[in-house]
Amino acid sequence: MPGAASEPFWREGEVIEAVPPAYLVGIDRAIGAVCRHLIDEVVPESVVPLGTLPVNVLGSFALALVTFAGAGTDVLLLVGTGACGSFATFSSFSVAIVDLWTDGRRGFSVGYAAANLLGTLAAIGAAWVSQRGHAVMTRR
């Protein structure tokens, strides 16, 4: 059995993956979830669930930034699937929209949906502009 006292864990010539993809995703999912919780603690309760809006906008910005930067698979797993996957949340957003609608606050429901959509699109646009600016500056 590899790793046992009588046999070495690694043999010369073998390629060992630095960090398995599941660990990359799992570690950053924990980090993303903690960050999400902290934002929920800081953002006050109101008529609409405001905590979901900033995490969706920030998560979209972070994912777009690493994507437009041309990040490799490991970074996309770490940041995208891991941290952003547990930080930003479509499911909480969807539940909030349905709850607002069924509670008769249809105007808030539509406004909240529009704010999330426009906020995330603006964040993606800002990441794109940021990366284009960085690319222009590094070519000079």
Secondary structure as the mmCIF struct_conf table of DSSP 4:
data_model
#
loop_
_struct_conf.conf_type_id
_struct_conf.id
_struct_conf.beg_label_comp_id
_struct_conf.beg_label_asym_id
_struct_conf.beg_label_seq_id
_struct_conf.end_label_comp_id
_struct_conf.end_label_asym_id
_struct_conf.end_label_seq_id
TURN_TY1_P TURN_TY1_P1 PRO A 2 GLY A 3
BEND BEND1 ALA A 4 ALA A 4
TURN_TY1_P TURN_TY1_P2 ALA A 5 SER A 6
BEND BEND2 GLU A 7 GLU A 7
BEND BEND3 PHE A 9 TRP A 10
TURN_TY1_P TURN_TY1_P3 GLU A 12 GLY A 13
BEND BEND4 ALA A 18 VAL A 19
HELX_RH_AL_P HELX_RH_AL_P1 PRO A 21 VAL A 42
BEND BEND5 VAL A 43 VAL A 43
HELX_LH_PP_P HELX_LH_PP_P1 PRO A 44 GLU A 45
BEND BEND6 VAL A 47 VAL A 48
TURN_TY1_P TURN_TY1_P4 LEU A 50 GLY A 51
HELX_RH_AL_P HELX_RH_AL_P2 THR A 52 PHE A 68
TURN_TY1_P TURN_TY1_P5 ALA A 69 GLY A 70
HELX_RH_AL_P HELX_RH_AL_P3 THR A 73 VAL A 75
HELX_RH_PI_P HELX_RH_PI_P1 LEU A 76 CYS A 84
HELX_RH_AL_P HELX_RH_AL_P4 GLY A 85 PHE A 87
BEND BEND7 ALA A 88 ALA A 88
HELX_RH_AL_P HELX_RH_AL_P5 PHE A 90 THR A 102
TURN_TY1_P TURN_TY1_P6 ASP A 103 GLY A 104
HELX_RH_AL_P HELX_RH_AL_P6 ARG A 106 ARG A 139
#
